[in-house]
């Protein structure tokens, strides 16, 4: 669940918010994460209390036409997110191979990665979670190291977190920040992920206990993801805000700009950025695959082998992504604009996951004593 708050779309939103808006959108980053936590807790509550996930309940509770609309919107958000994840990994591979592998080659490598993760799952869900923990740890170390190198102003950082500011110049970045944090597919995903733990639904105290543990787990997860997002935004705010480069910076050229700004050192910052971006891209590809599995299976009410579902999900994202990689390989600015608008797309799609969630989790006939109040 935490991975969806740390994918390449997030990193794109973070660095652009930092470069264009400086520290002024840190308050939005914090409150969007807090709101994201609330949404994830409601999603987990729904899954634990009912034993079914959000997509299944939407199919059962809504008219067929409404269920179809919600499914199409969820798939659109998922494909947009998939494109960002795959492109992010491909950019990281290009950086770490010194340009030896072009974007389209990185896209193909990343497309195959999710099958490796699905193979790992055969050894147990906990093993797969351990792999994710290592990838998140890699991100945390990489971006914390960058944060240390940048030496940002503590007072400006505090003001940015506590004092809300917004201007016409930063509004698009702000909408993108909300979208890349509260991703619609993650709302569907979390209600399904909680099913991996066995909970006795007949004993209310067991359901309450599970809910309490998920609250602790989710809170710790999102505090860590907030810190990593904060590191990235702050590094780019310190290095590039109010400079000529601010409007042209994006995932593709960010590593080189950081290298030029902060120098090589013992381990070049360009490769630190590449490793962090690769960890984000690799881990989030499997998140998209899982979310796609639950969304399609839940809304359309049919089971499909995971590898086949992964093949369909990947194809929906990979074909447009390869086209994007081939068309935009020589145009970094256009690729960054695409990523930025994909974050805005996520923001626009939020109500199509959030409104059904709020409706369902407040219904007594679905939730019983675990329904939420006004």
C-alpha positions, 0 to 999 in steps of 0.5 A: 500500500505504501508503494503507491505513495512513492511511485515515479509519479510521486517523484515527478510531482515532488520535484516539480512542486519543489522546483516551481513552488519552493517550500510553499506546497509542503503543507499540501504534501502533508495534508494530502498524505493525512487525507490519504491515510484517512482514505486508506483506513476507511478502505481497510475498514471496509475490507476487514468488516465485510471480507470483500473488497471495494470493487466487488461491493461496487458491483453488488451495490450499484446499478450495472451502468454505474458499476461499468462507469466506475470500472472504466474510470478505475482502469483509466487511472490505473493505466495512467499510473502504469505509464508513469511507473514504467517510464520512471523505471526506464529512465532510471535504467537509462541513467544507471547504464549511462544511456547505453539502454534507450528508454524503449529498452528500459520499458520492455525490461520493466514490463517483464519485471512484474512477472518476476515479482509474481513468481516470488509471491509463490514463496509466500506473501511475506517474502514479497513484502520483505522485497518491498521493504528492501526497495522502500529502504533503498529509496529512504536511504537514497533520498535522505542522502540527497537531503543531507547533501542539499542542507535545506533551511530548517525555518523555511521548511517549517514555514512551508509545512505550517503556512498554507500558500497557493498561487496561480503559478503553482495551482497545476502542481498542487492538483498534481501533488494531490493526485499522485498521493491519493491515487484512486487505484490504491483505494481499491487495492488496500481493501483487497490487500487486507484479505491476505490476513485471516480474521474471524468475522464472527468475533467482533473483537477480532475484527476490531483488533485487526482494524487497530493493527491496520491503523498502526501499520498504515500510519507508520507506512505513510509517515515513512512515505511522507518523509521520503516525499518531503526529502525529494521536494525539499532537495529540489526547492533548495537547489532549483527554486527561483532559478532558470532551470525550475520550469524545465526540470523533470524525471529525465534530467533531474539526476544530471541537474543534481549532479551539476548542482551538488557535485560528484562526491564519493558516490555521484548524486546522479546514480543515487537519484537513479537508484532511488528512482529505479526502486520506486519504479520497480516496486510500483509496477507490481502494485499496479498489477495487483490493483488491476487484478482486483479491479477487473476481477471485482467489477466484472466478476470473473477470476483470471490467472495472475500471469494472464491478468498481469499480461493484459494489465501490462499490455494496456500500459506497455503499448502506449508507454513504448509509443511514448518512449519512442516519440519522446525519447529525444524530447525530455520536456514533452515527457515531463509535461505528460507525467505532470498531466498524468498526475492531474488525471489521477486527481480528477479520478479520485471521486470515482473511488472516494464517493463509492467508498464513503457511501459503502462504509457508512451503510449499516447493512454492509458494515454492521456495527463498523459503519462510520458516523456522520 
